[in-house]
Amino acid sequence: MKDGFASTLAAMISVLLSAPLNEFTQPYVILYAQRTYAPELVDLIAIVWMILCWPLVFFAARASVIAGLTAAGVYLAYRFI
């Protein structure tokens, strides 16, 4: 039950935060790609980065929610013992 709640909450968080993450980090990714790769690949790298922002936010949020729920469960178990 904890994993399902964490996944649902992480999906909602990633829908809200993946666009701002892409907006703030894509100029740096493009700048690095322009210095390192051919100009033809820079557009492809920008598109791939935009797609990768969602899973990055999803799994980070899921891990954070699971850690918070686990800590809260341990705290409640400790309080009731």
MODELLER restraints for C-alpha pairs under 7 A, 6 or more apart:
rsr = mdl.restraints
at = mdl.atoms
rsr.add(forms.Gaussian(group=physical.xy_distance, feature=features.Distance(at['CA:6:A'], at['CA:62:A']), mean=5.53, stdev=0.5))
rsr.add(forms.Gaussian(group=physical.xy_distance, feature=features.Distance(at['CA:6:A'], at['CA:65:A']), mean=5.58, stdev=0.5))
rsr.add(forms.Gaussian(group=physical.xy_distance, feature=features.Distance(at['CA:6:A'], at['CA:66:A']), mean=5.93, stdev=0.5))
rsr.add(forms.Gaussian(group=physical.xy_distance, feature=features.Distance(at['CA:7:A'], at['CA:62:A']), mean=5.87, stdev=0.5))
rsr.add(forms.Gaussian(group=physical.xy_distance, feature=features.Distance(at['CA:10:A'], at['CA:58:A']), mean=5.37, stdev=0.5))
rsr.add(forms.Gaussian(group=physical.xy_distance, feature=features.Distance(at['CA:10:A'], at['CA:61:A']), mean=5.09, stdev=0.5))
rsr.add(forms.Gaussian(group=physical.xy_distance, feature=features.Distance(at['CA:10:A'], at['CA:62:A']), mean=4.94, stdev=0.5))
rsr.add(forms.Gaussian(group=physical.xy_distance, feature=features.Distance(at['CA:11:A'], at['CA:58:A']), mean=5.98, stdev=0.5))
rsr.add(forms.Gaussian(group=physical.xy_distance, feature=features.Distance(at['CA:13:A'], at['CA:61:A']), mean=6.94, stdev=0.5))
rsr.add(forms.Gaussian(group=physical.xy_distance, feature=features.Distance(at['CA:14:A'], at['CA:54:A']), mean=5.99, stdev=0.5))
rsr.add(forms.Gaussian(group=physical.xy_distance, feature=features.Distance(at['CA:14:A'], at['CA:57:A']), mean=5.28, stdev=0.5))
rsr.add(forms.Gaussian(group=physical.xy_distance, feature=features.Distance(at['CA:14:A'], at['CA:58:A']), mean=5.03, stdev=0.5))
rsr.add(forms.Gaussian(group=physical.xy_distance, feature=features.Distance(at['CA:18:A'], at['CA:53:A']), mean=5.53, stdev=0.5))
rsr.add(forms.Gaussian(group=physical.xy_distance, feature=features.Distance(at['CA:18:A'], at['CA:54:A']), mean=5.14, stdev=0.5))
rsr.add(forms.Gaussian(group=physical.xy_distance, feature=features.Distance(at['CA:18:A'], at['CA:57:A']), mean=6.10, stdev=0.5))
rsr.add(forms.Gaussian(group=physical.xy_distance, feature=features.Distance(at['CA:21:A'], at['CA:53:A']), mean=6.86, stdev=0.5))
rsr.add(forms.Gaussian(group=physical.xy_distance, feature=features.Distance(at['CA:22:A'], at['CA:50:A']), mean=5.87, stdev=0.5))
rsr.add(forms.Gaussian(group=physical.xy_distance, feature=features.Distance(at['CA:22:A'], at['CA:53:A']), mean=6.17, stdev=0.5))
rsr.add(forms.Gaussian(group=physical.xy_distance, feature=features.Distance(at['CA:26:A'], at['CA:46:A']), mean=6.82, stdev=0.5))
rsr.add(forms.Gaussian(group=physical.xy_distance, feature=features.Distance(at['CA:30:A'], at['CA:42:A']), mean=6.44, stdev=0.5))
rsr.add(forms.Gaussian(group=physical.xy_distance, feature=features.Distance(at['CA:30:A'], at['CA:46:A']), mean=6.31, stdev=0.5))
rsr.add(forms.Gaussian(group=physical.xy_distance, feature=features.Distance(at['CA:33:A'], at['CA:42:A']), mean=5.71, stdev=0.5))
rsr.add(forms.Gaussian(group=physical.xy_distance, feature=features.Distance(at['CA:34:A'], at['CA:42:A']), mean=6.22, stdev=0.5))
